[in-house]
Amino acid sequence: MKTAVIPQIRVEPELRADLDAALLPGETLTEFVESSVRRAVEFRRVQRDFAARCDASLAAYERTGISIPSDVVLSKLEAKVAARVKQLRK
């Protein structure tokens, strides 16, 4: 597959200096930019998917009037957090 080029952008000298200072040893500016763009694209995809699930959930509630009580949702979230904390402490 052929690669595509991301357009060049102009930045203030201070930002460029900060960017150069943020590079890891051996890391190139190109690698940093590519990594940053990939993370930003993934973040936006996750945001978009989350919003779509929220919209679908709201539509289902408006259609049926059935919802999950907040205490049930919170207890499930607390259980997930506790399980993750336990996993990280191993």
Residue pairs with C-beta under 8 A, 6 or more apart in sequence:
6 33
6 37
11 19
19 29
19 32
20 29
22 32
23 29
23 32
60 66
61 67
